[in-house]
Structure formats: C-alpha cells, structure tokens
Amino acid sequence: MNGIVPAPIAALPWRVIFVLFGLATFGTLVLYSAAGGSLSPWAGNHFLRFCVLMTMAVAMSRLPLDFWKKITFPLYLILLVMLVAVELIGFAGGGSQRWINLGIITFQPSELMKPTVVLVTAWFFDRLPPSKITGWDAIWPVAIMLVVPSILVIIQPDFDAALAYIFCAAVVGFLAGWPLIYFIGGGVAVAVLAPLVFFFGLRPYQQDRVLIFLNPEKDPLGAGYHITQSKIAIGSGGVFGKGFGNGTQSHLDYLPEGHTDFIFATMAEEWGLLGGLIIIGFYVLLMRWGLKVAMESTNRYGQLVAGGLTCTIFFYIMVNLLMVVGFAPVAGLPLPFISHGGSSMLTMMICVGIIMSIERHPGRRAFS
C-alpha cells in the first residue's frame, strides 16, 4: 500500500472480508425478493446485522491467542449457567424453549455454546500430554464436557445443537490425534443407541422428520410438506433460475421458512444452479481460508481452535444444504451468512473473529 492506506486497515484479512460481504449481500438480495421487493422485515435487518457483527469480528481479531485460552473455561461455565436459565426463565418459540431475553437482545445460549465447545475441547487437548492421547484420560473429560450441555439442550428440545456439539468435539479430537478406533467405536455406539433414542427420546414430530426425508411424497401435505416444496422450488429454477423477484414458491407462501432454514431453495428458484454454485464457491473459499489458518498456526491450541471452528461453520453449511435437497432430515440450522437470524449469525461471526485472531497471532505462545 506504500503509505496510501493506513497500516491497521491494510493488515485486515480483506480476502475473507470480501467473501463474507459477498455472501451477506447475496443473502440480502434473496431476502429482499422473499419479502416481495421490500427491505423489511428481513433484508435491511440482515445486512445491518452483518455490518455490526463484521465490525465485532474485526475487533476480535486484534485480541491475542492468549486471551481466548484464558477465558475458555470461564466462558464455558457461564454458558452452562445460561442453558440452565433457559429452562427457568427462557421463553418458547416454534415449539421449543431456547431463548433468553436480556431486554436489549434476545439470543440462544445453545448457539453460543457451539464455538465454546470447540474452545474448551481444544483447551483440554492443549493441556493433555501427547503421550496420553490414546488413553482413557483423553476421553472421559471430553465426554463430561459434552454430556452436560447436550442434556440441557435436548431438554429444550434441540437435538440439532447436541449433534453439533458432538461433531465439533469429534473434529477437535481427530485433529488432536485421537486414533481411528475411537471413531469406529463411536459409530458402532451410535448404531446401537439410535433406535433407543428414536423411539424413546424423540417427540412425534421429530420422528416424522427422520422418517419422512426418505420418502417425503408419502405425506406431501403433512410431515413431508417442507422438503417437497423445497424440491419443487429448486427444480423449477433450472440452470439459470426464473429471474430475480420472479420466484413463486416463496412469494405465494408455498415454501415454509423461505427466509431462514429453506433460503437456499428460495434462492435456487430465482437464481438457478448458477446461483447455487456461486454460493458454494464462496463457501469453498471461506473453508480454504480457515483450514489454511489452522495449518499455518505454530501453536497447538490455535491449530485445534481454527480447525474446529472452520468445521463448525462447515457443519451448518453441510446440514442445511443436505436438508433442502432431501438428503437429511429437516433441521433447524440456517445457511451461514445467507439466512435471516441473529443468533446464528452471531455464532458464525464469533467463529470468524477467533480464526482472524489466530491468523493475526499465529506464533504467539498460548496462555497456560
């Protein structure tokens, strides 16, 4: 920049900022169309929220890696208390009690727990001697740290969050060096426990979600309605789409949750396969950046956190895209930076901000 641009501004990770800006702008356009050509109630709030949280992420990037390790366990305990508070003073929405209203903001503690699970699991493995990574001492503490928040969110009920916690912890364990036999054993345990969870742990509407995704046409006006309409919207878009503002599934209210969980279907109807590939291309660039930060960090804690948070974002993307095309049961996970929703975007921006911090301080010794 040779002095034309101030050094602090030039030092910002502009490539990833532009990628996120592209995703948020695309999401704003889709939300604008979904509202019938209006900035309210979704598009304007979505873009304003993105700008505020992007600023927060950039501010977070200036914090050293020492800071994140220092606050990891206290933050984990605070969120556990908040998850308990959800059961006591939280309010319900959409059939689940997941939100806390603090007056100036309403948020889901279960969302904030997702990146925190990555932080606390990485914190544990960073303190664990490498010689013990294949022993029992590398398993039971992680299991305890997972079981407590998982039980609290299942009570809400929010099985999606519990699965996200397990996925995040498993990724960090894999990066830390857990042997493959642990994952094989975990897969066998899931296969054994899945029927018990299905029949005795899931509510009827949740059981319908699991069964209907294999054959949504069996009940197209009931449990299969969401995915059936999503497939119609995506299929009708073709290669180039019907054109901006010309979608019918969302405009005529055939597509439920077209501004949140099923926003990809809303987009695909108007922008077609081309629009879908553009979004996926942006996500590929984002994932590439996060994994590159993890590989270039010279600090074990930084490596585990950057890799785990990148995979946390990937979990949202993977589940949402599989869901809208009928390859996974309907889940309440929005599409990152595209869907309307404050708690989910806050979670994603926290992930991005911490990864930026690790990129900015790749070789600093973590707090111990």
C-alpha positions, 0 to 999 in steps of 0.5 A, a space after each residue: 500500500 506504500 503509505 496510501 492506506 493506513 497500516 491497521 486497515 491494510 493488515 485486515 484479512 480483506 480476502 475473507 472480508 470480501 467473501 463474507 460481504 459477498 455472501 451477506 449481500 447475496 443473502 440480502 438480495 434473496 431476502 429482499 425478493 422473499 419479502 416481495 421487493 421490500 427491505 423489511 422485515 428481513 433484508 435491511 435487518 440482515 445486512 445491518 446485522 452483518 455490518 455490526 457483527 463484521 465490525 465485532 469480528 474485526 475487533 476480535 481479531 486484534 485480541 491475542 491467542 492468549 486471551 481466548 485460552 484464558 477465558 475458555 473455561 470461564 466462558 464455558 461455565 457461564 454458558 452452562 449457567 445460561 442453558 440452565 436459565 433457559 429452562 427457568 426463565 427462557 421463553 418458547 418459540 416454534 415449539 421449543 424453549 431456547 431463548 433468553 431475553 436480556 431486554 436489549 437482545 434476545 439470543 440462544 445460549 445453545 448457539 453460543 455454546 457451539 464455538 465454546 465447545 470447540 474452545 474448551 475441547 481444544 483447551 483440554 487437548 492443549 493441556 493433555 500430554 501427547 503421550 496420553 492421547 490414546 488413553 482413557 484420560 483423553 476421553 472421559 473429560 471430553 465426554 463430561 464436557 459434552 454430556 452436560 450441555 447436550 442434556 440441557 439442550 435436548 431438554 429444550 428440545 434441540 437435538 440439532 445443537 447436541 449433534 453439533 456439539 458432538 461433531 465439533 468435539 469429534 473434529 477437535 479430537 481427530 485433529 488432536 490425534 485421537 486414533 481411528 478406533 475411537 471413531 469406529 467405536 463411536 459409530 458402532 455406539 451410535 448404531 446401537 443407541 439410535 433406535 433407543 433414542 428414536 423411539 424413546 427420546 424423540 417427540 412425534 414430530 421429530 420422528 416424522 422428520 427422520 422418517 419422512 426425508 426418505 420418502 417425503 411424497 408419502 405425506 406431501 401435505 403433512 410431515 413431508 410438506 417442507 422438503 417437497 416444496 423445497 424440491 419443487 422450488 429448486 427444480 423449477 429454477 433450472 440452470 439459470 433460475 426464473 429471474 430475480 423477484 420472479 420466484 413463486 414458491 416463496 412469494 405465494 407462501 408455498 415454501 415454509 421458512 423461505 427466509 431462514 432454514 429453506 433460503 437456499 431453495 428460495 434462492 435456487 428458484 430465482 437464481 438457478 444452479 448458477 446461483 447455487 454454485 456461486 454460493 458454494 464457491 464462496 463457501 469453498 473459499 471461506 473453508 480454504 481460508 480457515 483450514 489454511 489458518 489452522 495449518 499455518 498456526 505454530 501453536 497447538 491450541 490455535 491449530 485445534 481452535 481454527 480447525 474446529 471452528 472452520 468445521 463448525 461453520 462447515 457443519 451448518 453449511 453441510 446440514 442445511 444444504 443436505 436438508 433442502 435437497 432431501 438428503 437429511 432430515 429437516 433441521 433447524 440450522 440456517 445457511 451461514 451468512 445467507 439466512 435471516 437470524 441473529 443468533 446464528 449469525 452471531 455464532 458464525 461471526 464469533 467463529 470468524 473473529 477467533 480464526 482472524 485472531 489466530 491468523 493475526 497471532 499465529 506464533 504467539 505462545 498460548 496462555 497456560 
